[in-house]
Amino acid sequence: MARSGGRWPFPMTSAVSVRRSLWQRIGDIPDSFRISADAWLVGIYPFFARVAALPEVLGFYLIHANNWYRAQDDAEMLQKRMVHWAATVAASNEFLITHDLPHRLELDDHFPYQVARARLEGAAPSARLDLLWNGLRDPGEPNLARRILDCLRAMQQVSSAGIGGADPVRAR
């Protein structure tokens, strides 16, 4: 978690099970997580307890035009996600500091954030190679085959021209 900007391929919220004692120790979901509260749940718990996952698919997620994640993204959705990811990293770091934990998340380690920024701003061939290299080493995706597919998809989506818009986090 600390090496991937707080990202890992977490399950949908309805598939997460947490001991009551852990929930009580960590506390309620912060009010700032009205959207994507599961990012808080699955993003902070691994710093406090071991995580176990089942290898079988036991649920499905219906993707439609109103989803946070969709097949095609425009500049507006990419910017919304980048702002959300930045807020998630900031809130997680504040929580980790408050609880005297040594870990800190870095937005530059968050591969989807890097891809979104490159898609918006565009990237020269050398920057695309750096992005590919970062993606292939992304600790946020433990499955090598999925990590390779994610990188190939990302490379197809990143052009030298970009799709417009500035980095919403750095523009502040």
Secondary structure by P-SEA (a helix, b strand, c coil): cccccccccccccccbbbbaaaaaaacccccccccaaaaaaaacccccbbbbbbccccbbbbbcccccccccccaaaaaaaaaaaaaaaaaaaaaaaaacccbbbbccccaaaaaaaaaaccccaaaaaaaaaaaaaccccccaaaaaaaaaaaaaaccccccccccccccc
